[in-house]
Amino acid sequence: MSKDVELKNQALTLKERCTAVVISTPAAYEAAGELLKDLKTMEKTIVEHFKPLKQAIDASKKVVLDQEKAALGPVQEADGILRKTVRAYLDEEDRKAQEEADRQRRANDLAAEKEREKLLNRAANAKTEEKQEELLEKAEMVYAAPVAVEHAVDKTVGGITRKMETVVTLQSIIPFLTALIEKNPGAVPGIIDIKSGPLKAFVKTNGLKTFPGLLITEQAAISVRA
């Protein structure tokens, strides 16, 4: 019988013994404690048996991962360099497009203003009240045509698909949490990940028995020495 099978059989036997335990007397409680010690010893035995096997696997995995990292390194660095170059080009083209749109918008505003002044001057010199009202109404209707920013680069060119990404940087946690709780409290659990370990340490360190939003209770626990 192999060591693996032997350990598995011993573990199953211990499980059967533990499943059958009923504690109703101090003696049975003490016997359960001895059985817990046996479990602890069994656990250590199994871990020690598989330790060298896991170490060998870890060593082999590390070799493979190191080789993969060495092969991927230049590719990933090149990808980062080229993406930066592409973004710089797109940013410059967007700047030019925005600059042209601003120029066209100013030209449209100026043309509209000139047309408005022309109509107002004609209204001021109109010979009849009816004609004056007509020209004033036309002057009020004059507006500068809107200008849309036209991207110089198509959305998809070759293997590149242009898209806009939202970049969010947390600058200060307290104002953010204050505003989030005030404006959208339902979103808090999905955004904030409160880890149980640090939370428990916070409660114990400060000797807290109650705290808003927390249910703090005491329950029996045991420790076992092999």
C-alpha positions as CSV (number, residue, x, y, z in Angstrom):
1,M,0.0,0.0,0.0
2,S,1.4,3.4,-1.0
3,K,1.9,6.1,1.6
4,D,-0.8,8.3,-0.1
5,V,-3.4,5.6,0.2
6,E,-2.4,4.8,3.8
7,L,-2.8,8.5,4.8
8,K,-6.1,8.7,3.1
9,N,-7.4,5.6,4.9
10,Q,-6.2,7.0,8.3
11,A,-8.0,10.3,7.5
12,L,-11.2,8.6,6.6
13,T,-11.1,6.5,9.8
14,L,-10.6,9.7,11.9
15,K,-13.5,11.3,10.1
16,E,-15.8,8.3,10.9
17,R,-14.8,8.5,14.6
18,C,-15.5,12.3,14.6
19,T,-18.8,11.9,13.0
20,A,-19.9,9.4,15.6
21,V,-18.9,11.6,18.6
22,V,-21.7,12.7,21.0
23,I,-20.7,15.0,23.8
24,S,-23.0,14.9,26.9
25,T,-20.5,14.4,29.7
26,P,-17.2,15.9,30.8
27,A,-15.4,12.6,29.9
28,A,-16.8,12.7,26.4
29,Y,-15.8,16.4,26.1
30,E,-12.2,15.4,27.1
31,A,-12.2,12.5,24.7
32,A,-13.3,14.9,21.9
33,G,-10.3,17.1,22.8
34,E,-8.0,14.1,22.4
35,L,-9.6,13.3,19.1
36,L,-9.0,16.9,18.0
37,K,-5.3,16.5,18.9
38,D,-5.2,13.3,16.7
39,L,-6.7,15.3,13.8
40,K,-4.1,18.0,14.3
41,T,-1.3,15.4,14.3
42,M,-2.8,13.8,11.2
43,E,-3.0,17.1,9.4
44,K,0.7,17.8,10.1
45,T,1.6,14.3,8.9
46,I,-0.2,14.8,5.6
47,V,1.2,18.3,5.0
48,E,4.8,17.0,5.7
49,H,4.3,14.1,3.3
50,F,3.2,16.3,0.4
51,K,5.6,19.1,1.2
52,P,8.5,17.9,-0.9
53,L,6.2,17.0,-3.8
54,K,4.7,20.5,-3.7
55,Q,8.2,22.1,-3.5
56,A,9.2,20.1,-6.6
57,I,6.1,21.3,-8.5
58,D,6.7,24.9,-7.3
59,A,10.3,24.8,-8.6
60,S,9.2,23.4,-11.9
61,K,6.4,26.0,-12.2
62,K,8.8,28.8,-11.4
63,V,11.2,27.7,-14.2
64,V,8.3,27.7,-16.7
65,L,7.0,31.1,-15.4
66,D,10.5,32.6,-15.6
67,Q,10.9,31.4,-19.2
68,E,7.4,32.7,-20.1
69,K,8.2,36.1,-18.5
70,A,11.5,36.3,-20.4
71,A,9.8,35.6,-23.7
72,L,6.8,37.9,-23.0
73,G,8.9,40.8,-21.7
74,P,10.1,42.3,-25.0
75,V,6.6,41.9,-26.5
76,Q,4.9,43.6,-23.6
77,E,7.5,46.4,-23.5
78,A,7.1,46.9,-27.3
79,D,3.3,46.9,-26.9
80,G,3.5,49.7,-24.3
81,I,5.9,51.7,-26.4
82,L,3.8,51.5,-29.5
83,R,0.5,52.2,-27.7
84,K,2.1,55.3,-26.2
85,T,3.2,56.4,-29.7
86,V,-0.4,55.8,-31.1
87,R,-2.0,57.7,-28.2
88,A,0.4,60.6,-28.8
89,Y,-0.6,60.7,-32.5
90,L,-4.4,60.5,-31.6
91,D,-4.0,63.3,-29.0
92,E,-2.3,65.5,-31.5
93,E,-4.9,64.9,-34.2
94,D,-7.7,65.5,-31.6
95,R,-5.9,68.8,-30.7
96,K,-5.9,69.9,-34.3
97,A,-9.5,68.9,-34.8
98,Q,-10.5,70.8,-31.7
99,E,-8.5,73.8,-32.8
100,E,-10.2,73.7,-36.3
101,A,-13.6,73.4,-34.7
102,D,-12.9,76.4,-32.4
103,R,-11.8,78.4,-35.4
104,Q,-14.9,77.5,-37.3
105,R,-17.1,78.3,-34.3
106,R,-15.5,81.7,-34.0
107,A,-16.0,82.3,-37.7
108,N,-19.7,81.3,-37.4
109,D,-20.2,83.5,-34.4
110,L,-18.7,86.4,-36.2
111,A,-20.8,85.8,-39.3
112,A,-23.9,85.6,-37.3
113,E,-23.1,88.8,-35.4
114,K,-22.5,90.6,-38.7
115,E,-25.8,89.4,-40.1
116,R,-27.6,90.3,-36.9
117,E,-26.1,93.9,-37.0
118,K,-27.0,94.2,-40.7
119,L,-30.6,93.3,-40.0
120,L,-30.7,95.6,-37.0
121,N,-29.3,98.5,-39.0
122,R,-31.9,97.8,-41.8
123,A,-34.7,97.7,-39.1
124,A,-33.5,101.1,-37.7
125,N,-33.8,102.6,-41.2
126,A,-37.1,100.8,-42.1
127,K,-39.7,103.1,-43.6
128,T,-42.7,101.3,-42.0
129,E,-43.3,99.8,-38.6
130,E,-44.3,96.5,-40.2
131,K,-41.0,96.2,-42.1
132,Q,-39.1,97.2,-38.9
133,E,-40.8,94.4,-36.9
134,E,-40.1,91.9,-39.7
135,L,-36.4,92.8,-39.7
136,L,-36.1,92.7,-35.9
137,E,-37.7,89.3,-35.9
138,K,-35.2,88.1,-38.5
139,A,-32.4,89.5,-36.4
140,E,-33.6,87.5,-33.3
141,M,-33.6,84.3,-35.4
142,V,-30.0,84.6,-36.5
143,Y,-27.8,82.1,-34.8
144,A,-24.3,80.7,-35.3
145,A,-24.4,77.2,-36.8
146,P,-23.1,74.6,-34.3
147,V,-19.7,73.0,-35.1
148,A,-19.0,69.3,-34.3
149,V,-15.5,68.1,-33.7
150,E,-14.6,65.8,-36.5
151,H,-11.9,63.2,-35.6
152,A,-9.2,63.1,-38.2
153,V,-8.6,59.4,-37.6
154,D,-11.3,56.8,-38.4
155,K,-12.7,54.7,-35.5
156,T,-11.1,51.5,-37.0
157,V,-8.0,51.5,-39.0
158,G,-6.1,48.3,-39.7
159,G,-5.9,46.4,-36.4
160,I,-6.5,49.5,-34.3
161,T,-10.0,50.4,-32.9
162,R,-10.2,53.9,-31.5
163,K,-12.2,54.3,-28.2
164,M,-12.3,56.6,-25.3
165,E,-11.5,55.3,-21.9
166,T,-12.7,56.7,-18.6
167,V,-9.8,57.2,-16.1
168,V,-10.8,57.6,-12.5
169,T,-8.3,58.4,-9.8
170,L,-9.2,58.4,-6.1
171,Q,-7.6,61.6,-4.7
172,S,-9.1,61.6,-1.1
173,I,-11.0,58.8,0.5
174,I,-12.9,60.8,3.1
175,P,-14.6,63.3,0.9
176,F,-15.4,60.6,-1.6
177,L,-17.1,58.3,1.0
178,T,-19.0,61.3,2.5
179,A,-20.4,62.3,-0.9
180,L,-21.1,58.7,-1.9
181,I,-23.0,57.9,1.3
182,E,-25.0,61.2,0.9
183,K,-25.8,60.9,-2.8
184,N,-26.0,57.2,-3.5
185,P,-25.8,55.0,-0.3
186,G,-27.0,51.9,-2.2
187,A,-23.8,51.9,-4.3
188,V,-21.5,51.8,-1.2
189,P,-21.4,47.9,-0.7
190,G,-20.6,47.4,-4.4
191,I,-17.7,49.9,-4.4
192,I,-16.2,49.6,-1.0
193,D,-14.6,46.2,-0.1
194,I,-14.2,46.1,3.7
195,K,-11.9,43.3,4.7
196,S,-12.9,41.2,7.7
197,G,-9.3,40.9,9.1
198,P,-8.6,44.7,9.4
199,L,-12.2,45.3,10.6
200,K,-11.8,42.7,13.4
201,A,-8.5,44.2,14.3
202,F,-10.0,47.7,14.5
203,V,-12.8,46.4,16.8
204,K,-10.4,44.5,19.1
205,T,-7.7,47.3,19.2
206,N,-10.3,49.9,20.3
207,G,-12.1,47.5,22.6
208,L,-15.4,48.2,20.9
209,K,-18.6,46.5,22.0
210,T,-20.9,48.5,19.8
211,F,-20.3,50.6,16.7
212,P,-22.7,52.1,14.1
213,G,-23.3,49.6,11.3
214,L,-21.6,46.7,13.1
215,L,-22.9,43.7,15.0
216,I,-20.3,42.8,17.5
217,T,-20.8,39.5,19.4
218,E,-18.8,37.0,21.3
219,Q,-18.8,33.2,20.6
220,A,-17.0,30.2,22.0
221,A,-13.9,29.1,20.1
222,I,-11.2,26.5,20.8
223,S,-7.6,26.0,20.1
224,V,-5.9,22.6,19.8
225,R,-2.3,21.6,20.5
226,A,-1.0,18.5,18.9
